[in-house]
Amino acid sequence: MTKLLVLHGPNLNLLGTREPEIYGSLTLAEIDRRLEEAAFERGVEVYSIQSNHEGVLIDALHEAATKADGVIFNPGGYTHTSVALRDAVAAIGIPVVEVHLSNVYAREAFRKKSLIAPVCQGRITGFGWRSYLLALEALWGAE
């Protein structure tokens, strides 16, 4: 069975209560559940990890190189600052799609720059929790 790592970065554990006008009202567990249901229909097994710690995210990416066939990654605030995460994505040799709940291009200027996106298969931003579904479709949608 195809395996997918869904990797959630800092502060995403606060979804549902953190700035719902920007990030929506669904919790992280609800987003994961919806994504798991959609993935199951495609024969994809999902495992999710959330961490507020950069090193944990790097370790999860390294592990994904041998345990997963692809990654959906919301690096949160690390998107704009982490060369280490960028290098980890570049090193693992499996497709990674960067996702964001909010439209980063309609927000503060610093959010428009991603250090991660250039080493990803693509970037999906601004569709709320559906950004994750669109990333799943990008990885394993119908041809």
C-alpha positions as CSV (number, residue, x, y, z in Angstrom):
1,M,0.0,0.0,0.0
2,T,1.2,3.5,-0.8
3,K,2.2,5.5,2.3
4,L,1.9,9.2,2.9
5,L,3.5,11.2,5.6
6,V,1.5,14.3,6.6
7,L,3.9,16.6,8.4
8,H,2.5,19.6,10.3
9,G,4.9,22.3,11.7
10,P,4.7,24.7,14.5
11,N,1.5,26.1,16.0
12,L,-0.7,23.8,13.9
13,N,-1.6,21.9,17.1
14,L,-3.6,25.1,17.9
15,L,-5.9,24.8,14.9
16,G,-9.5,25.3,15.7
17,T,-8.8,28.0,18.3
18,R,-5.8,29.9,16.7
19,E,-7.0,32.8,14.6
20,P,-10.0,30.9,13.1
21,E,-10.6,33.8,10.7
22,I,-7.3,33.0,9.0
23,Y,-6.9,29.3,9.6
24,G,-10.5,28.0,9.9
25,S,-12.3,26.3,12.7
26,L,-11.3,22.7,12.1
27,T,-8.9,21.1,14.6
28,L,-5.7,19.4,13.3
29,A,-7.3,16.0,14.3
30,E,-10.3,16.8,12.1
31,I,-8.1,17.8,9.1
32,D,-6.1,14.6,9.5
33,R,-9.3,12.5,9.7
34,R,-10.7,14.0,6.5
35,L,-7.4,13.5,4.7
36,E,-7.2,9.9,5.9
37,E,-10.7,9.2,4.5
38,A,-9.8,10.7,1.1
39,A,-6.5,8.9,1.0
40,F,-8.1,5.5,1.9
41,E,-10.3,5.9,-1.2
42,R,-7.1,6.1,-3.3
43,G,-5.4,3.2,-1.5
44,V,-3.1,5.5,0.4
45,E,-2.2,4.9,4.1
46,V,-1.6,8.1,6.0
47,Y,0.4,8.7,9.1
48,S,0.6,12.2,10.6
49,I,3.1,14.0,12.7
50,Q,2.9,17.5,14.2
51,S,5.8,19.2,16.0
52,N,6.7,22.6,17.1
53,H,10.4,21.6,17.0
54,E,12.5,21.9,13.8
55,G,14.7,18.9,14.6
56,V,11.7,16.6,15.1
57,L,10.4,17.7,11.6
58,I,13.8,17.0,10.1
59,D,14.0,13.6,11.7
60,A,10.5,12.8,10.4
61,L,11.5,13.8,6.8
62,H,14.6,11.6,7.0
63,E,12.5,8.7,8.2
64,A,10.0,9.3,5.4
65,A,12.7,8.5,2.9
66,T,12.4,4.8,3.7
67,K,8.8,4.7,5.1
68,A,6.7,6.8,2.8
69,D,6.1,7.3,-0.9
70,G,5.3,11.0,-0.5
71,V,4.9,13.8,1.9
72,I,2.4,16.6,2.4
73,F,4.2,19.2,4.5
74,N,2.9,22.3,6.2
75,P,6.1,23.8,7.6
76,G,4.2,26.7,9.2
77,G,6.5,29.6,10.2
78,Y,9.6,27.6,9.3
79,T,8.6,28.0,5.7
80,H,10.3,31.4,5.6
81,T,13.3,30.7,7.8
82,S,14.6,27.1,7.8
83,V,17.4,26.2,5.5
84,A,17.7,22.9,7.5
85,L,14.2,21.9,6.5
86,R,14.8,22.9,2.9
87,D,17.9,20.7,2.9
88,A,16.0,17.8,4.5
89,V,13.3,17.9,1.8
90,A,15.9,18.1,-0.9
91,A,17.8,15.1,0.5
92,I,15.0,12.5,0.9
93,G,14.3,11.7,-2.8
94,I,10.5,11.4,-2.6
95,P,7.9,13.9,-3.7
96,V,6.9,16.6,-1.2
97,V,4.1,19.0,-1.6
98,E,4.2,22.1,0.6
99,V,0.7,23.2,1.8
100,H,-0.7,26.2,3.7
101,L,-4.2,26.8,5.0
102,S,-4.1,30.6,4.4
103,N,-3.3,32.4,1.2
104,V,0.2,33.5,2.1
105,Y,0.3,35.9,-0.9
106,A,-2.5,37.9,0.7
107,R,-0.7,38.3,4.0
108,E,2.5,39.9,5.3
109,A,5.3,40.3,2.8
110,F,7.6,37.9,4.7
111,R,5.1,35.0,4.2
112,K,5.4,35.2,0.4
113,K,8.9,33.8,0.4
114,S,9.3,30.0,0.9
115,L,12.7,28.4,1.4
116,I,11.0,25.0,1.1
117,A,9.0,25.4,-2.1
118,P,11.9,25.3,-4.6
119,V,12.7,21.7,-3.5
120,C,9.1,20.5,-3.5
121,Q,7.0,19.0,-6.3
122,G,4.6,21.9,-5.8
123,R,3.0,24.4,-3.4
124,I,-0.7,24.7,-2.5
125,T,-1.8,27.7,-0.5
126,G,-5.1,29.4,0.5
127,F,-7.7,26.7,0.3
128,G,-8.1,26.1,4.0
129,W,-8.1,22.4,5.1
130,R,-8.8,21.5,1.4
131,S,-5.2,22.5,0.6
132,Y,-4.3,19.1,2.0
133,L,-6.8,17.3,-0.2
134,L,-5.5,19.2,-3.2
135,A,-2.0,18.0,-2.3
136,L,-3.2,14.4,-2.1
137,E,-4.8,14.8,-5.5
138,A,-1.5,16.3,-6.9
139,L,0.4,13.2,-5.6
140,W,-2.1,10.4,-6.3
141,G,-5.0,11.8,-8.3
142,A,-6.5,10.3,-11.3
143,E,-4.4,10.5,-14.4
